[in-house]
Amino acid sequence: MIYNPNTADILTVGAGNEIYRLNLSMGRFQSPFVSGSEESNCITYSPRLELVATGTIDSKVEFWDMNMREKAHTLLLPQGLEGQEVTAIAFEPSQALQVSIGTEKGKVLTYDMRYPVPIFTLTHHYRSAIKAIKYHSASRKLLTADKKIIKIWD
């Protein structure tokens, strides 16, 4: 679940193909975005780009333009990671075009959104699903967490 302060929307994903939008200023649900996937696991928002990113169960990340109210782009996981669910997403706050994606098998991929190949790939030791990805604002390090550990990456 995320909050978009520009539109006063709360967006959430779940066990269906819809991304639900609740507008707090109007006090009602807006028409949902319809994903090309059966189910989404995670959602995040980039205030600098006005983009919402959703991670799906079929190895895709969908980017939604909040100004146009439509899908802007779909990013597929690289060869060898097909079939893995996307379980976490985070935008790098100081570099608007950088996004990190976590998978169900402990992989963390960082992309420049202008290029379809990851800049770098990291693997958690236990190979369990990535639960959270955060960027530390002062040091600009990447923090990732699965069910057993939190890793700090340079």
Summary of the structure (lengths in Angstrom):
residues: 154
radius of gyration: 15.0
end to end distance: 27.9
largest distance: 46.4
contacts: 480
relative contact order: 0.13
helix: 0%
strand: 52%
